[in-house]
Amino acid sequence: MVPAAHVADLLLVPARTADDACAVFLVDPRAAGVTLERDPRARAGEPLSTVRLAGVRAAAGDVVGDARAGAEIVSWIVRRVIAGLCAMQAGACAEALRLTAAHVSEREQFGQKIATFQAVAQRAADAYIDTEAITLTARQAAWRLGAGLDADEALDTAKFWAAEGGFRVAHAAQHLHGGIGVDTEYPLFRYFRRTRQIELTLGGAALHLVQLGSRIAARAGG
């Protein structure tokens, strides 16, 4: 499932070479042997394609960096993709929260704005705290990457908040909308699907806590 492959100028393809090394190649999606199959499900409205390679040839100039350093290059890319997804989660949650705040400020029940109900205010406040945590940890991870510092713990922390906090914010927004958000033509539906997609792409929150705990334990033991 490659996002926007049908409009990409080049694809980054990790592959094993004849001498059993891992390299990253630049591949033209219109080259002979490359087949793109659009995914009609298009999760959260994102254009996705399955990319198949059969007999595709690459020249020496199509190798990214050192032909034997593919694993390190992929790791470099993945770290930045994770930071980008966490930042996207922060933005999606912030917009879902904004839509929710506007809705509860206008919606009336029993002759009162539902924003004045204590349970509604508490649920919205919790979603705000989660959104702030997602934003803060995403920025911390991105800053450490940009500064050339070790960012593995920061990325694990950001992934946890993006997955766990994003789940809570998305469901709180749906709950406080009283079901309106399930309408595919209502803007909140898009943000709900996007936050869930990012959560599932990053992996479960429990896994990130295990990874983070292992790093902290290893550092303490060392």
N, C-alpha and C positions, 0 to 999 in steps of 0.2 A: 504494500500500500504506500505508494510514493506520492506525496502531495505535489500538485501542480506539475507533474512530469510532462504533460502534454504541451505546456508552454515554456518549459525549461530550455535554455540554450545548451546546457551540458548536464550530465548526471555524474555524480561521484559514486564509483562502483568499487568496493573492496573485493579483491579476488586473489586466489593463491596462484603463484607462478610455477613454472616448470621445475625450478630449483627449490620448491617447497617454501618459498618466502611469501609474505603477505604484502601486497601493494595496493595502492588506490589509483584507479584510472579515471580519466575524463572521457566520458562516452557521449557522443552525439545521439540524442534520442531518435533522430531521423536516419541514423546509419543503417547499413544493411545488416540484417540479423537481429535488430532491436524491434520488439513488438510491444506496443502499449495497449492495454485493455482498461478502459474507463470503468470504474466501479459505480454502478447505477445507484447504490445506496447512499453514496456521498455523505459520510458522517458529518453532521453539524454543518452541512452545506459546503464542506471543503472538497474540492475536486481531487479525487484520488485515482491512481492507476496502478495496475499490476504490470510490472516491467519484466519482460522475458528476453534473455540474451541467448542467441544460438549462432555460433560461429562468427561472433563479432571480432574484428581485428583492431588492435590498438598499436599505434606507433610509439617510438621511444619518447616523443614529445608529449604523449598523452598520460605519462606517469606523473603523479603528484609527489614532489619531493623525492626522497630516497626510496628506491624500489624495494628495499628490505625493511622499511620503517612503517609499513602499512598499519600495523597494530597501534603504534603510537599516534599516527595521524588520525585514525578512526577515533581513538580515545579523545584526542584534542577536539574533534568535531562534536562527539557525543556530549562532552561536558558543556559546550556552548549551546547545543540544541536543548539540553536540559534547562539551562539558565533561561533560554528564550521561552520555553514552554511555561516555566514558573512565572515569568514576567507576563506572559499572555493570560495565565490563570488569574493573576492579580487584576489585570484590566477587565477580564470578563466578570469577575466577582464584583468589582467596583461598579460596573454598569448594571449588573443584576440588582445590586443593593440600591442604586439610585432609582431604578424603575420601581422597586418595592417601596422605597420611602415615599415616592410620589403617589403611588397607589393607595397606601394606607392613610396618607394625609387627605385623600379625597373621598375614599370609600366610607359610607355611613352604615351603621347598624344600630338599631334601637335609638335612633335620633342623634347619634354621636359619631364623630370620626373614629375609625377603629384604631388610629394611631394613639388615641388617648387611653386605650385599654392596656392595663399593665402587662398582660401576657404578650401582647403584640409588641409593645415597646421593648420588653426583655429579649424577645426572639430577634428583633431587629438589632438590638445592641450587641448580642452575641455574634450575629453575622458581621457586624462592623468590626468587632475585635478580630475575628478570623480573617477578614479581608486585610486589615492592617498587618497582621502577622504574616500573611502570604506575601504582601508587598515588601515588608521589611526584610524577610529572609531571602526573597528573590533578589533584591538590590544588594544585599550583603554578598551573596554568591557571585553575582555579576561583577561586583567591585573587586573581589579577590581574584577572579579570573583576569580582569582587565589589568590589575596591578601585578600580575605574574606571581601571585602567592598561592600556596597550597589551598585548594578550594573544595576538596573532597567532602570534608565534614559540613561545610556550608551548603554544598549541593544536596547532601543527604537531608539536611534540615529543611532546605527550601522544598525539596520533593515531598517530604512528609506534610508540610503545611499546605502545599498546593493540592495534594491528594485528599488529606483529611479535612482541612479547612474548606477547600473547594466543594467537597461533598456536602458539608453542613450548610454553606452559604447557598448553594443551588437549591437544596431542599427547603431551607427556610424561606427563600424567595417564592418558591412554588406554593408553600403552605400559606404564606401571608397574602398571596394573590387569590387564595380561595378557589383554585382550579382554573382560573383564567389563563394561567401560563401554559397549560397543556394545548391551547389553541395554536396550531402551527403558524398562523398568520400574526400572532401576537409576538412582539419583540423578545419577551422573556424566554420563549421557547428556544430560540437560537442560543441564548447564553446558557441555558440549562444544558442543552446538548453539548455545547462547547466545553463547559466545565467538566462534564462527565467524560468526554472524550479525552481531555488532557489528563484527568485522573487515571483513566485506564491505560493511557499511553505511558505514563510515568511508572505505573505499577502500584500495588497496594501500599497503604500507609504503614502497615505492620512490617513489611519488608524493609522499608527505609529506616525504621527504628532499630531493627536488628543490625543493619549495616552500620548505622551511626553508633550504636552501642559497641559493636565489635571494634570500630576505629578508636573509640574512647578508651576501651579496655586495653587495646594493644599499646596505645600511647602511654597509659598509666603503668602498664607492665614493663614497658621499655625504659 
